Amino acid sequence: MQKYSVLSLIKNAFSSHKDWEVAWKDQDPKKEYDVVIIGGGGHGLATAYYLAKEHKITNIAVIEKGWIGGGNIGRNTTIIRSNYMHDENGLFYEKGMELWRSMSQDLNYNVMFSPRGIINLAHSDAQMNAYARRGNSMRLNGIDAVLLNRQEVKNKVPILDFSDNVRFPIFGGLMQPSAGTARHDAVAWGYARQADSMGVDIVQHCEVTGFDISNGKIKGIKTSRGDIKAKKVGLCVAGSTSILAEMLNMTLPIETHLLQACVSEPIKPLLDHVVTFGAGHFYCSQSDKGEMVMGGDLDGYNSYAQRGNLPTLQHVLTEGIAMFPFLSKLKMLRTWGGIMDMSMDGSPIIDKTHIQGLYLNCGWCYGGFKATPASGFTFAHTIAQDKVHELNAGYRLDRFSTGYLIDEKGLGTKTWIS
Amino acid sequence: MLYIKCPYCGYRSQNEFAYGGDATIKRPELNKEVTDKEWDNFVYLRKSPRGKHLELWHHVSGCRQWIKVLRDTNTHEIFNTYKSEDKVET
């Protein structure tokens, strides 16, 4: 593999940049693999990368129905954080933060990780108390958290509405200074390039149509490009999980829902942090190109359509304008949608299944992007060792029937209830 | 925007409705011993199909009746709507 560096950039400038190697190869599927990962999104590619790097398994195929970077890895709002209260989440996502910090070096690919800090706004005394509690829990798990008062928030984000006549006045906020953003497609491309260089086959435009299972053991998969034998199969398909589950006669504690995001026209640097509304569901950051990147609520009904409806967008942006009145003057550049695997407690599932050799990674709800490295790291361990890693031990599939839910915010599929 | 035909009020915009989820889920019978498995099926497990989906909607800003809607989760096309007590073959 060609190493990316300033020297290689200068060298290739002499040949007008015509001699760069392809970053990864578009492979045809072979007949047999040790491990097949279904889903070539961030999580699937990261899983393949860590299987090859940490567990020395390289006879792997990553099977993708569309193209690399076309799913949720290219549709999210690029926020990275680990500001969770429960141990299962806090420790898992903090492992992710550790991997994010070194990702550009590890992958030799600039993922533009920008630890600009996230601020969750509080709009009442009770919310300040709740944030103090969450911040303390985070600090006990070694995660940085700072409780900001109104003046401190004002110093950091002066463009917020601090006037007297607002419905939800800002009392303060909880900040995780080490949180931030990264360039999402670079994450997919970086993992794909490294996985490819270690021998992983990346197969695009290949849809899974069925599974070959005998005596409770996985033997392989059926695809639109022929049957593929596999000793182990990992599912990393986010919003499409229920479609594959139906082929496996499994019913899962998840529903597929639609989530929209949007960006405004680019403007000069204005917002230094990621800021979230505390009296609703809205978050905003400014991209390096200057666009305001915004998102919020689900559309609210089961959907596999990767496009949204206007009432939800209007609702979300109303919250945005309540926070940042200047947003009303901006033109919208783009809106888009992606489909989310909403779990019933709002926390993910990374586990073995009742079928030997079949592993499940789903339930990422709103927050799959930040989990990409930690999800790949622990899912690779779960597949390679046939047992869960201590970091994903809480993300069990059977936690709903056994009562070990991880109800971080009491958010499940019916988010509008809470 | 979805345009939903309430069986009581006629066509109304999506803004007047709240979503209630899968309408084929059956609550375990009252006054009967319910196993953990049955509770699990009722409370947490969902088929979440791609395609035809029979679902509950609440006409919350209208007649406040719960209705059933047969809708395609892939195209958002609404095939038919029913009163909540109607038996619907899916």
Chai-1 contact restraints between the chains, C-beta under 6 A:
chainA,res_idxA,chainB,res_idxB,connection_type,confidence,min_distance_angstrom,max_distance_angstrom,comment,restraint_id
A,S242,B,S48,contact,1.0,0.0,6.0,A-B,restraint_1
A,I243,B,R50,contact,1.0,0.0,6.0,A-B,restraint_2
A,T251,B,L45,contact,1.0,0.0,6.0,A-B,restraint_3
A,T251,B,K47,contact,1.0,0.0,6.0,A-B,restraint_4
A,P253,B,Y44,contact,1.0,0.0,6.0,A-B,restraint_5
A,P253,B,L45,contact,1.0,0.0,6.0,A-B,restraint_6
A,E255,B,R46,contact,1.0,0.0,6.0,A-B,restraint_7
A,E255,B,S48,contact,1.0,0.0,6.0,A-B,restraint_8
A,T256,B,S48,contact,1.0,0.0,6.0,A-B,restraint_9
A,G300,B,Y19,contact,1.0,0.0,6.0,A-B,restraint_10
A,Y301,B,Y19,contact,1.0,0.0,6.0,A-B,restraint_11
A,N302,B,S48,contact,1.0,0.0,6.0,A-B,restraint_12
A,N302,B,H53,contact,1.0,0.0,6.0,A-B,restraint_13
A,N302,B,T73,contact,1.0,0.0,6.0,A-B,restraint_14
A,S303,B,T73,contact,1.0,0.0,6.0,A-B,restraint_15
A,Y304,B,R50,contact,1.0,0.0,6.0,A-B,restraint_16
A,Y304,B,T73,contact,1.0,0.0,6.0,A-B,restraint_17
A,Y304,B,N74,contact,1.0,0.0,6.0,A-B,restraint_18
A,A305,B,H76,contact,1.0,0.0,6.0,A-B,restraint_19
A,N309,B,M1,contact,1.0,0.0,6.0,A-B,restraint_20
A,L310,B,M1,contact,1.0,0.0,6.0,A-B,restraint_21
A,P311,B,M1,contact,1.0,0.0,6.0,A-B,restraint_22
A,P311,B,Q14,contact,1.0,0.0,6.0,A-B,restraint_23
A,P311,B,N15,contact,1.0,0.0,6.0,A-B,restraint_24
A,M344,B,Y44,contact,1.0,0.0,6.0,A-B,restraint_25
A,F400,B,Y44,contact,1.0,0.0,6.0,A-B,restraint_26
A,S401,B,D36,contact,1.0,0.0,6.0,A-B,restraint_27
A,S401,B,D40,contact,1.0,0.0,6.0,A-B,restraint_28
